[in-house]
Amino acid sequence: MRKKKWVSPFLENEKEYLISDLKSLPKDHPVYIEIGMGMGDFITESAKLNPDIFYIGLEREETCVARAIKKAQDLQLSNFRVLLADAGNIEEITDEDSIDLIYLHFSDPWPKKRNHKRRLTYPPFLKKYEMILKNKGILIIKSDNEGFFDDSLEYFKESNFKLEEVNRDYHKEDEPMTAYQAKFVAEGKPIYYAQYSLDKV
């Protein structure tokens, strides 16, 4: 994504929503994080609808982060923060046993086998999620890519996550959607969905 000229000055002066780590999260609300939030359509709307849940958007693209913050400002959200970061070091910027739910929405499928290790569902990433999620925490995947989805189901079999639900044509009325999901739904494409719970044994 091409970065707009206004993005860097905007982020440099942003004091309310942009944070550097997740070490001081509120203890009195459930904490949900979307890893790879894109423009923030899903997570800002979710925060608006659920004021008793604290939402974190993690994204490495500056333009996406800036646009998500603008949406949060327009909605005057108090239960939303953004991390400009890469998921590769999420365990270093987040306390253990601190997250209640992780969303992985339409992650890059990295279809070529040599790039599979970059997938956000690849086993080393799952180990990181196990560290930061609370016991019985939830992880949700949505994807439009069946190959990526099927491979992800296999990755999870070697983890401490328990499969709770699989849906290969996921639709839920009145649920906020990412920009990608809205596009795929409009085109009539199937949405692949899986929900896992973490059993820390």
Secondary structure, 3 states (H helix, E strand, C coil): CCCCCCHHHHHHCCCCCEECCECCCCCCCCEEEEECCCCCHHHHHHHHHCCCCEEEEEECCHHHHHHHHHHHHHHCCCCEEEEECCHHHHHHHECCCCEEEEEEECCCCCCCHHHHHHCCCCHHHHHHHHHHEEEEEEEEEEECCHHHHHHHHHHHCCCCEEEEEEECCCCCCCCCCCHHHHHHHHCCCCCEEEEEEECCC
